[in-house]
Each structure stands twice: as structure tokens, then as C-alpha cells.
Amino acid sequence: MGIYKLPEMSEEEMEEVINKQNLCRIGFIDDNYPYIAPFQYLYFDKGMYFHFTDYGKKKEILKKNNKVCVSVEQLEPDLKEYSFIAIQGELDLVKKEKERNLIIKKMVEEAKKTYSEDFLAAHGFEKKKGWDGFEFENQLIYKLNNVYRTIGLKSG
């Protein structure tokens, strides 16, 4: 019995999936064990951006090691078709205020179209203010940089 290997995705196929989706998982390196957490992301101008709260385990891990693996999936409910993308790179804090504010604005616009206000808790906010109450001050936006490797596999 032979081994069946999933077909690799082309650059164009991977970009299409990354552009279409907006939720991912990020694997962090936390000392001896990985730590994985879900994130909303924004794919903009060929870059992946992520919002972080100004507290918590993920932020502490990034202080020690900013190397991560971002996993994006596209799945049909019955798994007839699926694709998995893993992107290894580094998360860097966006320090330019203009870029940071633009990304926050676009991320909120996307979230308003897609997500319940209950999802605001994942960003560290109460839902009673709604998406329009998303604060711009003291928000941390990270960008995936220095991509080391990207692997995309799909159903046959």
C-alpha cells in the first residue's frame, strides 16, 4: 500500500485562501511547549496583521520569542474539499501610528460585517459599546514579517 501525499497549493491558491479567510491559529514557542491561540487577522497589502490585547500570555511569550507559525484553514463542512496553510515567520509590533490606525479601522470594518458583538471580548472589550466603540488608543497590532517558509496543502 502506497502513501498518498496531499497536493501542494500554488502561491496564487494560498493567497486566495488567506485573502478569503480572516480567522487563524498562531502557534507560539513557549519555552519547551507550543502555545496555540485563535486570532482574527487582516490580510492587507500582501501582509498579515493581528490585534493583541495589552495583557496576557501571548504578549509575554512574544517578549521572549517572536517566531511563530500561523495556520489558516479553509474547510467544507463535510471535508470534501479542504486546504491548510502554515506560515512560519516573526511577529513584529507595528509602531507607525498611521499604519496601526489604518489596520485597526480595516479590521473593525471586516469584523462588523462578519462577527457578533460578542466577539469583542476576544479583543478585550465589552460588547455594550459595539464595534463602533472599538478604541484606537493603546491597541497593539502585530505584523507577520520575515517569512521563513510557507506550506499549503489541499484535498486532491
N, C-alpha and C positions, 0 to 999 in steps of 0.2 A: 504494500500500500504506500503510495507516494504522498508527499507533503504538499498541500495546496497553499500557495502564498497569495495573499491579497494583492491586487494590482496597486501600484503606486499612483498617486494623483499627480497631475501636471501642476506647474506653477499657477496656471490660469484657473484650474479646478479648485486649488487650495484657496486662492484669493477670492473666488466666487463664494465659497462656503464661509470664509472668515467675514466677508462683507455682508452676507445674508444673516448670519447668527449674531447674537450680542451677549450671550452668556458663555462662560468658560469655567474651567477649573485651573487653578495655579498651584503647582507643586513647588514648595519652598524647601530649602535644605536647613533643617533644624537640628544641629549637632549630629547625632547618629541616626536620626529617623526623619523621613519626609513628613511634611505637613501640607495637606491639600485643602484648599478652600475655594468655594464658588465665587465668581465675580461677574458683574456686568462689565462689558468693555465697549469701547467705541473704536471702530476702525475708521480712521480718518487720514487722508493724505498718505496712504501706504504705511501708517503707523498704528499700533495698538496702544490704547490708553486705558487706565484703570483708576477708579476712585478708591481711596483709602480713608478710613476714619483716622483721627489723630490719636488713637489709642489702640491697644490690643496686641495680641500675639504676633500677627503678621508684620506689623511695623517693627516690633522688637527683633524678629528674625531678619528682616531686611537690613537692620543696622549692622548685623554680623556678616551677612552674606546676601548679596543681591542677585545671585544666579538662580534662575527659576526655569520651570518648564510649564508652558501654557498649553492646555489641552482644549481643543474645540471639536465638538461633535455635531454631526447632522444625521438624525435617525428618523426613519419612517416608523410609525407605531408598531408595525408587525416585523420590523427589521428586514424587510425585503430589500431595501436599499439603505446604505449607511456609509458614513465616512468619518474618519478620525484623523485629526491633525495634531501633532506635537511640535511645539516651537521652543527650542532652548535658547535662552538669551539672558539679558540682565535688565532688571527694573531700575530705572533712574527717576528721581524726583524731577518733575517739571518745575523749573524755578522762574521761568519767564511768566510774569503775571498775565500778559496779553494771551499767550498760548494757553495757559491754565484756564483762564476765564472762558475762552472760546470752547475748549474741550468740555468744561462743565456745562456750558449752555447747550451744546450739541447733545451731550449725554442726557440731560434733563429732557430735551425735546424728544429724543428717542424713547425714553422711559415713559413719558406722558402718553405716547401713542400705544405702548405695549403693556405696561405694568400697572398693577393696582397700587394705590397709595399705601397699602400695607407693606409694599416692598421698600418703602422709605426707611424702615427700621434697619435694613441691611446696610444703609448708608449712614446710620447713626442719627436719624431724625424721627420725630414723631409724625404720624400721618395726618394729624389735625390741620397742619399748615398746607398740606398738599404739595404737589411737585412744584408749584409756583413759589412756595416758601423755601425752596432749596437755597441754602445760604452759600454765598461765594467766598466769604471770608474764612480763613483758616482751613480751607479744604486742601487735601493732598491729592495730587494727580501724578501718577507714575506712567512712564512710557517704556515699552519694551524696546531695548536697544541692543546693539552688539549681538545680533542673532548669530548663534553658532551653528545651529542645524535646524532644519525644518523637514519633518517627515509627514507625509499624508498617505493614508491607505483608504481604499474604498471597496465596496462589495463588487463582485465580479460581473 
